[in-house]
């Protein structure tokens, strides 16, 4: 099975997020370098590893906290 690499624009299209949101909010907090993306040859270009992102999306929330009103906070 070959690895599928995506640019920021391609990932934004698949996840339905704005490219800027991916770069400013998700990178290095949710999407980790070396796990979800890499910078080939130490350059500015970023390539996202679709299989790793898809796997984490399918796992769901890592924990949940019950709320007083009966709801649940997913963390």
C-alpha positions in Angstrom: 0.0 0.0 0.0 1.5 3.3 -1.0 1.4 6.4 1.2 -0.8 9.3 0.0 0.6 12.7 0.5 -1.6 15.8 0.3 -0.9 19.5 0.1 -2.6 21.9 2.5 -5.1 22.8 -0.2 -6.0 19.2 -0.9 -6.3 18.4 2.8 -8.6 21.5 3.3 -10.8 20.1 0.5 -11.1 16.7 2.1 -11.6 17.9 5.7 -13.8 20.9 4.7 -11.6 23.3 6.6 -10.0 26.5 5.4 -6.3 26.2 4.6 -5.5 29.0 7.1 -7.3 27.1 9.9 -5.2 24.0 9.2 -1.9 26.0 9.2 -2.7 28.2 12.2 -4.9 26.1 14.5 -4.5 22.4 13.8 -0.7 22.1 13.0 1.4 21.3 16.0 -1.6 20.9 18.3 -3.8 18.3 16.5 -1.7 17.5 13.5 1.9 16.6 14.6 5.0 16.8 12.5 6.5 13.4 11.8 3.1 11.7 12.5 0.5 13.6 10.4 2.8 15.7 8.2 6.3 16.2 7.1 8.5 18.8 5.5 10.4 17.1 2.7 14.1 18.0 2.4 13.7 20.5 5.3 11.9 23.0 3.2 8.8 25.2 3.7 6.6 22.9 1.7 4.3 20.7 3.9 2.9 17.3 2.9 0.2 15.7 5.0 0.1 12.0 5.4 -3.6 11.1 4.6 -3.5 7.6 6.1 -2.4 8.9 9.5 -5.0 11.7 9.6 -7.8 9.3 8.5 -6.8 6.8 11.2 -6.9 9.5 13.9 -10.3 10.8 12.6 -11.8 7.3 12.9 -10.7 6.9 16.5 -13.1 9.5 17.8 -12.6 11.5 21.0 -9.9 10.4 23.5 -12.0 11.1 26.6 -15.3 12.6 27.6 -16.3 14.5 30.7 -20.0 14.3 31.9 -21.6 17.8 32.3 -24.1 18.8 35.0 -26.8 19.4 32.4 -26.6 15.8 31.1 -24.3 16.7 28.1 -20.8 15.4 27.5 -17.7 17.3 26.8 -15.4 15.5 24.3 -11.7 16.2 24.8 
